[in-house]
Amino acid sequence: MKITPTKLNTFLLFKLPSAYLTGVRTKSITDSTCVVSVKHRWINQNPFKSMFWAVQGMAAELSTGALVMKKIKESGKNISMLVANNNATFTKKATGRIIFTCEDGLKINEAIAKAIETGEGQTVWLNANGVNDAGIEVSSFNFEWTIKVKT
């Protein structure tokens, strides 16, 4: 099964309904990049009338995690994945549509290849930047993903 935006969005509906209900949607996924969108709405706002940080985090994590899932699928190996660490920086109120982009597909390729080659777990830090309609960065998230070939 090929991983596509439609399949990822259906996955959200059934496995991560809070992300789906708050409007998190995958827009595109390629070999190196994943783009996820979320629009500021009543259901995902904080008391300050901007997007709640956790909703931004769900969208950012999906942009990195979807790439990891895609690469694992393409490897043909049984590999587990888990977020071990994360951090974020918020630079502007998140209003309107926020687009999160992860462009770290090559880093994932290297980590999976090393995990398969050595049989040892690997970690890889992936970044997702969120920008508003004006192209201004509102937040930046980093996720440390751990991957390990299952035996």
C-alpha positions as CSV (number, residue, x, y, z in Angstrom):
1,M,0.0,0.0,0.0
2,K,1.4,3.4,-1.0
3,I,1.2,6.1,1.6
4,T,-0.8,9.1,0.2
5,P,-2.3,12.2,1.7
6,T,-5.8,10.7,1.4
7,K,-4.7,7.5,3.3
8,L,-2.9,9.5,5.9
9,N,-6.0,11.7,6.5
10,T,-8.2,8.6,6.8
11,F,-5.7,7.2,9.3
12,L,-6.1,10.4,11.3
13,L,-9.9,10.0,11.4
14,F,-9.7,6.5,12.8
15,K,-6.5,6.5,14.8
16,L,-5.9,10.1,15.9
17,P,-9.4,11.6,15.9
18,S,-8.3,14.7,18.0
19,A,-5.9,15.7,15.2
20,Y,-8.6,15.1,12.6
21,L,-11.3,17.0,14.5
22,T,-9.0,20.0,15.0
23,G,-8.4,20.2,11.2
24,V,-4.9,18.7,10.8
25,R,-4.6,17.5,7.1
26,T,-1.8,16.1,5.0
27,K,-1.5,18.0,1.8
28,S,1.4,16.3,0.1
29,I,4.1,13.7,0.7
30,T,7.1,13.0,-1.6
31,D,10.4,11.1,-1.1
32,S,11.9,14.1,0.8
33,T,9.1,16.3,2.0
34,C,5.8,16.2,3.8
35,V,3.4,19.1,4.0
36,V,0.6,19.3,6.6
37,S,-2.0,22.1,7.0
38,V,-4.2,23.2,9.8
39,K,-6.5,26.2,9.9
40,H,-7.1,28.3,13.0
41,R,-10.7,27.7,14.1
42,W,-12.8,27.9,17.2
43,I,-12.2,24.2,18.0
44,N,-8.4,24.6,18.0
45,Q,-7.9,28.0,19.6
46,N,-6.4,29.0,22.9
47,P,-7.8,31.8,25.2
48,F,-5.6,34.3,23.3
49,K,-7.5,33.8,20.0
50,S,-4.6,32.0,18.3
51,M,-4.0,28.3,17.6
52,F,-3.3,26.1,20.6
53,W,0.3,25.0,20.7
54,A,-0.7,21.3,20.9
55,V,-2.6,21.5,17.7
56,Q,0.5,23.0,16.0
57,G,2.5,20.1,17.6
58,M,0.1,17.5,16.1
59,A,0.5,19.0,12.6
60,A,4.2,19.3,13.0
61,E,4.6,15.8,14.3
62,L,2.5,14.4,11.5
63,S,4.7,16.1,8.9
64,T,7.8,14.3,10.3
65,G,6.1,11.0,11.3
66,A,4.4,10.5,8.0
67,L,7.8,10.7,6.3
68,V,9.2,8.1,8.7
69,M,6.2,5.8,8.1
70,K,6.7,6.2,4.3
71,K,10.4,5.4,4.5
72,I,9.8,2.4,6.8
73,K,7.1,1.1,4.4
74,E,9.5,1.5,1.4
75,S,12.3,-0.4,3.3
76,G,10.2,-3.6,3.4
77,K,11.5,-4.2,6.9
78,N,9.6,-4.5,10.2
79,I,10.8,-1.3,12.0
80,S,9.3,0.4,15.1
81,M,9.2,4.1,15.5
82,L,8.7,6.3,18.5
83,V,9.2,10.0,19.4
84,A,11.8,10.1,22.2
85,N,12.2,13.9,22.5
86,N,10.9,17.1,21.1
87,N,11.2,20.9,21.4
88,A,9.5,23.9,19.9
89,T,9.9,27.6,19.4
90,F,7.0,29.9,18.9
91,T,7.7,33.2,17.2
92,K,4.3,34.7,16.2
93,K,0.6,34.1,16.9
94,A,-0.7,31.3,14.8
95,T,-3.9,32.5,13.0
96,G,-5.3,31.7,9.6
97,R,-3.9,28.6,7.8
98,I,-0.6,27.3,9.1
99,I,1.5,25.0,6.8
100,F,4.0,22.7,8.4
101,T,6.8,21.3,6.2
102,C,9.4,18.7,6.9
103,E,12.1,18.3,4.3
104,D,14.3,15.7,6.1
105,G,13.5,12.6,4.0
106,L,17.2,12.0,3.3
107,K,18.1,12.0,7.0
108,I,15.5,9.3,7.5
109,N,16.9,7.2,4.7
110,E,20.3,7.3,6.3
111,A,19.0,6.3,9.8
112,I,16.9,3.4,8.4
113,A,19.9,2.2,6.3
114,K,22.1,2.3,9.4
115,A,19.5,0.5,11.6
116,I,19.1,-2.3,9.0
117,E,22.9,-2.6,8.5
118,T,23.9,-2.6,12.2
119,G,20.7,-4.1,13.8
120,E,20.9,-1.3,16.4
121,G,18.3,1.3,17.2
122,Q,18.9,4.7,15.6
123,T,17.8,8.2,16.4
124,V,17.2,11.1,14.0
125,W,16.1,14.7,14.7
126,L,13.6,16.0,12.2
127,N,12.4,19.6,11.9
128,A,9.0,21.0,10.9
129,N,8.5,24.7,10.4
130,G,5.1,26.2,10.5
131,V,4.4,29.3,8.3
132,N,1.2,31.4,8.0
133,D,-0.5,32.6,4.8
134,A,2.0,35.5,4.6
135,G,4.9,33.1,4.6
136,I,6.0,34.2,8.1
137,E,7.2,31.4,10.4
138,V,5.0,31.1,13.5
139,S,6.6,28.0,15.0
140,S,9.4,25.5,14.6
141,F,9.2,22.0,16.0
142,N,12.0,19.4,16.3
143,F,11.2,15.7,17.0
144,E,13.8,13.0,17.9
145,W,12.5,9.8,16.3
146,T,13.9,6.5,17.4
147,I,13.8,3.6,14.9
148,K,14.6,0.0,15.5
149,V,14.4,-3.1,13.3
150,K,12.2,-5.6,15.0
151,T,13.5,-9.2,15.3
